[in-house]
Amino acid sequence: MAIRKIIQPDNPTLRRKARRVISFDRDFQQLVDDMIDTLDEAQGVGLAAPQIEVSQRVIIVRLPDDEESRKEYGKDAGVLYVVANPEIIKASKEMVEGVEACLSIPGYYGTVDRHESVVVTGQDRKGKPIRVKAKGWLARVFQHEIDHLDGRLYIDIAKEIWEARPEDAQPEEQPAKESASGSS
Ligand code: NI
């Protein structure tokens, strides 16, 4: 296990369409473990492989597991989702505005419209088919991470972007509280 370096938009890997995962071998297991370590270290809620310069279609998502988060997100709090080759097969018509940040773009926030709920299919880390129904903040994080696999960043679609002031520093890739609760 190891913490990997998170790249920024000056690195072209972040803008590339990532390749499908076809082998769930030891190297892939190592990649997933490293992504989990890297996300923990960064205290984020989601990470896509291209962010650590690996052009493969795999994402991990995990909302915080504190008491407040459990109240707000119930069973979604603290659950680790590892999804290879994720596809959004269903998305609500309803769109919600919320605040996003990205570990690859430290120090900025933006407001982004996302589907209020989505159904994501893909494969787990062993290659078994999985299906995740996500609402609210969890749905937002899935949409943000899946965008990374196609080289898309939230700043491409944000309605407004601003620089974080040092005094309100927050963990990255974690929208502000009010938007999170407003979208669930
Ligand atoms: Ni991101």
Boltz pocket constraint, residues with backbone or C-beta under 6 A from the ligand:
constraints:
  - pocket:
      binder: B
      contacts: [[A, 46], [A, 101], [A, 102], [A, 103], [A, 104], [A, 144], [A, 148], [A, 173]]
      max_distance: 6.0
